[in-house]
Amino acid sequence: MFDAVILANGVFPTHPVPLQVLHTAARVICCDGAIQSFPHADIVIGDGDSVPAQYHDRLIQVEEQEDNDLTKATRYCVAQGWRKIAYLGCTGKREDHTLGNISLLMRYFREYQVKGVMYTDYGFFTPVKGNHVFSSFPCQQVSVFNAGCTTLTSEGLRWQCYPMQELWQGTLNEALGDTFSVEANGCYLVYQTYLPK
């Protein structure tokens, strides 16, 4: 399904969904210190400060500090022509890193045309542009985060979407059936849980 998996150095996944994505990946790229959690990775990318010597044969060292290791790994994948990317280990440990990594998913979608999905132990984030139909199930918890839309509506969710201005306004919605749809004139980020409430 994905060209590559990028494993960041947040909380290592324990839920079966992200673990299946990781263990069936065509290739795994670790962000710097994440190699210690998954030593079978194909490539390690970062400044190398958290990479033990035994993994230096797989290290692609990028010294610049303007972007984080997640972005460096994403740029590497895009340079290889890999644009379907699963992101794991991007949340937990530090809330500022979690918020930054989630927001980067939209940057990669817009700037690099990455079809990315970020998996956590509770659900997954998908960046989208325009009209889209999502697979779901009754009582699946859904959040829709506006990223610049001036028109934004939905069908199949308990509460109607609108062009929200604040992040919290798009949270705590719920799917009513096997699909829901969003119509929008721009980009937005959708979060869906694995389990119903």
N, C-alpha and C positions, 0 to 999 in steps of 0.2 A: 504493500500500500504506500509506503514512504520510500523516498530515495535514500534518506539517512535519518538517523536519530542523533540528536545533540543532547548529551547528558551534562547538565550543569552541576555545580557543587553545593546545591541546596540539600534538602532532605531526600535521601534515596527512596525511590518508590517502593511501596509494599503491597498496594492493591493489585489484583490480578490483571486489570486492564492495562495499566502502564507497563507492568512487568512483561506481559505478552508482547507489547509493542517493542520493548527493549530486546527481548530474547528472539524475536523473529526478524530483527532489522537486517537490512542488506549490508549496512555499515554503521558503526557507532563512533561518533566523535566526542571525546570528553573535553570539557573545559577545565584545563589546568588540574587542580587537586581532585577532581571527580574521578580521575584514573585510579585512585586508591580504593574507590567503592566498586569500580568495574574494571579490573585489570585486563579484561579481554578486548577492550576497545581497540579499534583499528588505528586511530589517530588521537593525539592530545594536542590541543591548541591553547596558547596563552603565553604569558611572559616566563613561564617555567619555574616560578618561585615556589610552587607547591608540588612540583613533580619530582618524585624520587628518581635517583640516578638510573635504576633498572628500566625505566620507561623512556629514557631519553632517545632511544632509537626510533620512537614513534612521535617524538615531540616536534611540532612546528612552532617555533618560537616567534612570537610577535611582540616586539618591545613597546610599541606605541601605547599610550595610556589614555587616549581620547575616548576610545570605546572599551567596553568591558569584554570579557572572554566569550560571552554568549554571542556578541556581535561579531567578534573575530571568527568564531566558528561558523557563524551563518555566512559571512562573506566568503570563507573558504568553500563552503558547500555551493554557493551560487556560482563561484568561479569554476567549479567542476560541472556545472549544469544541473545540480541537484536542487530542485526548488520545492519538492514535496518533503517537508521536514517535520518530524515529531520532536517536541521539546519535553524533556523530563528533568526532574531534579531542580526545577527553577524556582520553587517556593520553599518556605520554611527557613529556619535558622535566624534570618533577619527580615523584618517586615519591610524595610526600605529596599532591600534587594528584591523581595517578592513583588512589590509594587512596580519597581523599575523593570523587572523582567517581563511581567505581564504586559506592561505598556509597550515594550519593545516588539512584541508580537505584531502589533499594528504597524509599527515602523517598518518591519521587514516585509509585511504585506504590501504596503504602499510603495516603498522605495526599491525593493529588490524583487517584487512580484513572487514572494515566497508563499506557497500554499501551506501554511503552518498550522499545527494543532499543538497546544500546550496541555499536557496531561498532568494532573495531580493525583493524590490518593482519594480525592472526593469527586472529581469531575474533570471537565476539559473546556478549554477556551478555543474559540474559532473566530478569526477575523473574516469579515464579509463586506462586500460592497453591493449595494442595490438590492433587488428583490431576491428572496431565497426561501426555499422550503426546507425545513429541518426535520429529520427523523427524531421521534421522541416516544414517550409512553405516558399514560395518565399519571398525574401527580409527580412527574419529573420536575425538579426545581430548576428554574431558568432565570438568568439575568441577562439583560440587553444593555450594553453600555454604548451610548452615542459617541461617535468620534467625528462629528462635523455635519451630521445630517440636519437639514432644515425641515424635511418631511420624513416622518417615521411612524408607521402604523403596523399593527399585527393582527393575525387571526389565529385562533386555537390556543391562546394563552388566557389565563384567568383574568388578567388586567391588561387593558389596551395599552400598547406602547405609544409614545409620543416623542417629539424631539427634545428629550431631557437635556438639561444644562449641567446637572450635577451627577457624579458617579452613583451616589446612593439612590437616585430616583429610578434607576433601571434594575435594581436588585429585587429579589424575593418574589418573582413571578412564578407561574406554574403552568405546565402543559396540561391540556385537557384531554388529549388523545394521542394517536400514533404519529401525528405530524403537527407542526405549527409553521406559520409563514410570517415573514417580515417584509414589508415594502418600504424602501427608503431611497433617498436620492444621494446617498453618500456611504461612508464607511461606518461600521459599528462592530462591536466585539460581543460575542454570545458565549455565555457560560452555561453548561448543562451538567447535572449531577448524574452519577451512575445509578443511584438508587432513588426510589420515590420517597416522598415524605409521608 
